[in-house]
Amino acid sequence: MSALAWSTAGVLQRELAVDTATQLAGRALFATVGLFAFVAVLERRNLPAAFRSIGRAGAGFTVCMAVSSGAFIVALNHTTVANVLFMQAASPIVAALLARVLLGEAVATRTWVAMILAFAGVGVMVGGPGGSFSVGVAVSIVMMFGFAGGIVLARRRSDVSMAPGTCLAQLLVFAVFAPFAHLGQAGGHDLGLLAALGFGQIGLGLAFLTLGAQLIPAAEVALISLLEVILGPLWVWIALSERPATATLAGGIVVVVAVAILAGGDRVGRIFTSLRGRTSVTGVPDQGSSRTGG
């Protein structure tokens, strides 16, 4: 449900008739209200303490998420939905690289493989046949690094909920773009779409993610979240005939595979270890399976 909610961003944005600044401010305004209500339900009587507890890491997280959220809408105005979402999908890979550089975290072999694949996929998207480096792609890269930075900072303070920081990020986006927006000139149709983007696409997406993350392992959360990357371009393809370029599809598939390797490698590895332990190359049950954990 979280992936489904998030995947509606492109098709909703494509229906807006207002300028980019109004899109940013309007979406952020509704998202701020929705996320504040969500945090209030989560924290109940500890609402003020929740916002005070985020500290410096939370402030950095807020800025990173504000940059990512703002760049997301700007990018959608200058390139295809597929380009934007496939770039966003590479964020966990970039986060692993940033964690290595900034936090000194060790990088497993599987993660290096995922990094190489992901950056190769982005390279195909930008430089392959039908691909091009445009303003939209450049802003998508900013979005990707902003989101990756937020992931790293959230992991650094895993003891503190970053839901208040997400709410403040939307408030920051609104504060920056409200002076340039024309919300008073937006019609009922556009206001409805902005409300759907703020309350539904962001608010419900985060609420469902929070609930789901409590019920299944993190690797499964990451893999299921990739549905957003598949569904987002599909909706605009069906509804608006916005067909991604061949290079975008090819590179995007490589990025998705890379993230799947990063998120599901442990589980896949255990499956193969189990199979290898139970069956030999010839298909005969392996008598030494107990030594491999099968």
C-alpha positions in Angstrom: 0.0 0.0 0.0 2.9 2.3 0.7 4.5 1.7 -2.7 1.1 2.1 -4.3 0.5 5.5 -2.6 4.0 6.8 -3.5 3.7 5.6 -7.2 0.8 8.0 -7.8 3.1 11.1 -7.7 3.8 11.2 -11.4 0.3 10.7 -12.7 -1.1 13.3 -10.2 1.6 15.8 -11.0 1.0 15.5 -14.7 -2.6 16.6 -14.3 -1.7 19.8 -12.5 -2.1 23.1 -14.4 -0.3 25.3 -11.9 3.4 26.4 -12.1 6.2 24.6 -10.4 6.5 26.8 -7.4 2.8 26.4 -6.7 3.1 22.7 -7.1 5.9 22.6 -4.5 4.2 24.9 -2.0 0.8 23.3 -2.3 2.0 19.7 -2.0 4.2 20.7 0.9 1.4 22.5 2.7 -1.0 19.5 2.6 1.9 17.1 3.4 2.9 19.2 6.4 -0.7 19.0 7.8 -1.0 15.3 7.1 2.4 14.4 8.5 1.9 16.5 11.6 -1.4 14.6 12.2 0.5 11.3 11.7 3.2 12.3 14.1 0.6 13.4 16.6 -1.1 10.0 16.5 2.3 8.2 16.8 3.6 10.3 19.7 0.4 11.2 21.4 1.3 13.1 24.6 5.0 13.3 23.7 4.5 15.5 20.6 6.7 18.5 21.6 9.4 16.1 22.9 9.4 14.2 19.6 10.2 17.4 17.6 12.8 18.5 20.2 14.6 15.1 20.2 15.7 15.0 16.6 18.8 17.1 17.3 21.6 17.9 14.8 21.2 14.6 12.9 17.5 15.3 12.6 18.1 18.8 11.4 20.4 17.5 8.7 17.9 14.8 7.8 15.2 17.5 7.5 17.3 19.6 5.1 18.2 16.5 3.0 14.6 15.4 2.8 13.5 18.9 1.9 16.0 19.1 -0.9 15.0 15.6 -2.1 11.3 16.4 -2.0 11.7 19.7 -3.7 14.0 18.3 -6.4 11.5 15.5 -7.0 8.7 17.8 -8.1 11.1 20.1 -10.1 12.5 17.0 -11.9 9.0 15.8 -12.8 8.4 19.1 -14.6 11.5 18.6 -16.8 11.8 14.9 -17.5 9.9 11.6 -17.6 8.4 10.0 -14.5 10.5 6.9 -15.2 13.8 8.9 -15.2 12.9 10.4 -11.9 11.8 7.2 -10.2 14.7 5.1 -11.4 17.1 7.8 -10.2 15.4 7.7 -6.8 15.6 3.9 -6.7 19.4 4.3 -6.8 19.4 6.3 -3.5 20.0 3.3 -1.2 23.1 2.4 -3.3 24.4 6.0 -3.0 23.6 5.9 0.7 25.9 2.9 1.1 28.7 4.8 -0.6 28.1 7.9 1.5 28.1 5.8 4.7 31.5 4.3 3.6 32.9 7.8 3.0 31.3 9.7 5.9 30.8 7.1 8.6 33.6 4.7 7.7 31.2 1.8 7.5 32.5 -1.4 5.9 31.2 -2.2 2.5 30.4 -5.9 1.7 31.3 -7.4 -1.6 27.6 -7.7 -2.5 27.2 -4.0 -1.9 30.1 -3.1 -4.2 28.5 -5.3 -6.9 25.2 -3.4 -6.3 27.0 -0.1 -6.5 28.7 -0.9 -9.8 25.5 -2.2 -11.3 23.5 0.8 -10.1 25.9 3.4 -11.5 26.2 1.4 -14.8 22.4 1.6 -15.0 22.3 5.3 -14.4 25.0 5.7 -17.0 22.9 3.8 -19.5 19.9 6.0 -18.7 21.8 9.2 -19.3 24.1 8.2 -22.1 22.5 5.2 -23.8 20.5 5.3 -27.1 17.6 7.6 -26.5 19.0 8.8 -23.2 20.1 12.4 -22.6 21.5 14.5 -19.8 18.9 17.2 -19.3 17.9 19.7 -16.6 15.4 17.1 -15.3 18.1 14.4 -15.1 20.5 16.8 -13.3 17.8 17.7 -10.7 17.0 14.0 -10.4 20.6 13.4 -9.4 20.4 16.1 -6.8 17.2 14.4 -5.5 19.0 11.1 -5.4 21.9 12.5 -3.3 19.5 14.4 -1.0 17.5 11.2 -0.3 20.7 9.2 0.2 22.0 11.7 2.7 18.7 11.5 4.6 19.0 7.7 4.7 22.6 7.9 6.1 21.6 10.5 8.8 18.5 8.5 9.8 20.6 5.4 10.2 23.1 7.4 12.3 20.4 8.2 14.8 18.3 5.0 14.5 17.3 5.5 18.1 15.2 8.6 17.2 12.1 8.7 15.1 12.6 10.8 12.0 8.9 11.2 11.3 9.0 14.7 12.9 11.9 15.5 10.6 9.9 14.4 7.6 7.1 16.8 8.7 9.6 19.7 9.2 11.1 19.0 5.8 7.8 19.6 4.1 7.3 22.8 6.2 10.7 23.9 5.0 9.8 23.3 1.3 6.6 25.3 1.9 8.5 28.2 3.5 11.0 28.4 0.7 8.5 28.3 -2.2 5.3 29.9 -0.8 6.6 33.4 -1.6 6.7 32.4 -5.3 3.6 30.4 -5.4 0.1 31.4 -6.5 -2.1 29.1 -4.4 -4.9 31.6 -4.4 -5.2 31.3 -8.2 -5.4 27.5 -8.1 -8.8 26.0 -9.0 -10.6 23.3 -7.1 -9.3 20.6 -9.5 -5.6 21.6 -8.8 -6.2 22.0 -5.1 -7.7 18.5 -5.0 -4.7 17.1 -6.8 -2.3 18.9 -4.5 -4.2 17.6 -1.5 -4.0 14.0 -2.9 -0.2 14.5 -3.4 0.2 15.8 0.2 -2.2 13.7 2.2 -2.2 10.6 0.1 1.0 10.2 -1.8 3.3 11.4 1.0 1.1 11.1 4.2 -0.5 7.7 3.5 2.7 6.4 2.0 4.7 7.1 5.2 1.9 5.8 7.4 1.7 2.4 5.5 5.5 2.2 5.4 5.7 2.6 9.2 3.1 -0.1 9.8 4.6 -2.5 7.3 8.1 -2.0 8.6 6.9 -3.2 12.0 5.7 -6.5 10.6 8.3 -7.7 8.1 12.1 -7.6 7.9 13.9 -4.5 6.5 15.1 -6.3 3.4 11.5 -7.2 2.5 10.4 -3.6 3.1 13.1 -2.4 0.6 12.2 -4.9 -2.0 8.5 -4.3 -1.8 9.1 -0.5 -2.0 10.6 -1.1 -5.4 7.1 -1.6 -6.6 6.8 2.3 -6.6 9.5 2.4 -9.3 7.6 -0.1 -11.4 4.1 1.2 -10.9 4.9 5.0 -11.2 6.0 4.9 -14.9 3.3 2.3 -15.6 0.5 4.7 -14.5 1.6 7.5 -16.7 2.2 5.1 -19.6 -1.4 3.8 -19.3 -3.1 7.1 -18.4 -1.1 9.6 -20.4 0.8 7.5 -23.0 4.1 8.8 -21.6 6.4 6.0 -22.8 9.9 5.9 -21.3 12.9 5.9 -23.7 14.6 2.5 -24.3 17.7 3.7 -22.5 15.6 4.7 -19.5 13.9 1.3 -19.3 17.2 -0.7 -19.8 19.2 1.4 -17.3 16.2 1.4 -14.8 16.0 -2.4 -14.9 19.7 -2.6 -14.0 19.2 -0.1 -11.1 16.3 -2.2 -9.8 18.3 -5.4 -10.0 21.1 -3.6 -8.1 18.8 -2.5 -5.3 17.3 -6.0 -5.1 20.8 -7.5 -4.7 21.6 -5.0 -2.0 18.3 -5.5 -0.1 17.8 -9.2 -0.6 21.3 -10.6 -0.9 21.3 -12.1 2.6 18.1 -14.0 2.1 19.0 -15.1 -1.4 22.4 -16.2 -0.1 20.8 -18.3 2.6 18.4 -19.9 0.1 21.3 -20.9 -2.2 23.3 -22.1 0.8 20.4 -24.2 1.9 19.9 -25.6 -1.6 23.6 -26.3 -2.0 23.6 -28.1 1.3 20.7 -30.3 0.4 21.7 -31.2 -3.1 24.9 -31.9 -4.8 25.8 -30.9 -8.4 24.5 -34.2 -9.7 21.2 -33.8 -8.0 21.9 -36.5 -5.4 21.3 -35.5 -1.8 24.5 -34.2 -0.3 25.6 -36.4 2.6 27.6 -33.4 4.0 24.7 -31.1 4.1 24.9 -30.6 7.9 28.3 -28.9 7.5 26.8 -26.2 5.2 23.8 -25.5 7.4 21.3 -27.2 5.1 
